[in-house]
Amino acid sequence: MVRNSLKYVAWKDYKAVTGGLKTVYQAPTEAAALMALDKFAEAWDDRYPQISKSWRAHWENLNTFFSYPPDIRKAIYTTNAIESLNSVIRAAIKKRKVFPTDDSVRKVIYLAIKDASKKWSMPIQNWRLAMSCSSSNLICISRDLI
């Protein structure tokens, strides 16, 4: 979401806007994040109203992020694993263009992920810290999200 928001920002405002957005996604609770978003909107809506509008429009999806403990949230927002996986899948599908069956698409995606996973050797930052959170917390959170 941050990267998408920064598409609209002039280079001279880049650091200040990213700092404002950082207070939103690093807020300890959802309520604090909404307050930080209001503060961000006060500061930047004159120049970039589409940023806060976009965050508010997608808040229903973003607010689940705040149900995770801080260590897991940090592991989530400091990794590009999802974006990397999406690019691998897009590249594999783009090469073939035509698929006779749904199963053939599934096989291509599976093989692309399997091949890419061999290359992923970088450890996820803060992963041990995130894993040290109690599993009972995660089970409760996942039940709430489902």
Residue pairs with C-beta under 8 A, 6 or more apart in sequence:
1 25
1 54
1 55
1 58
1 62
2 18
2 21
2 25
4 54
5 17
5 21
5 51
5 54
5 55
6 14
6 17
6 18
8 48
8 50
8 51
9 17
9 48
9 51
13 44
13 47
13 48
17 44
17 48
17 51
20 36
20 39
20 40
20 43
20 44
21 40
21 51
23 36
23 39
23 40
24 33
24 36
24 37
24 40
24 55
25 33
25 65
25 77
27 33
27 35
27 36
27 66
28 70
29 66
30 63
30 66
30 67
33 63
33 66
34 59
37 52
37 55
37 56
40 51
40 52
41 52
44 51
44 52
45 52
55 62
64 145
65 73
65 76
65 77
66 73
67 141
67 144
67 145
68 76
68 141
69 130
69 133
69 137
71 126
71 129
71 130
71 132
71 133
72 130
72 133
72 138
74 125
74 126
74 129
74 130
75 124
75 125
75 126
75 127
75 129
75 130
78 124
78 125
78 126
79 124
79 125
81 120
81 124
84 116
84 120
85 113
85 116
88 112
88 113
88 116
89 109
89 112
89 113
91 112
92 108
92 109
92 111
92 112
93 105
93 108
93 109
96 108
99 105
99 108
124 130
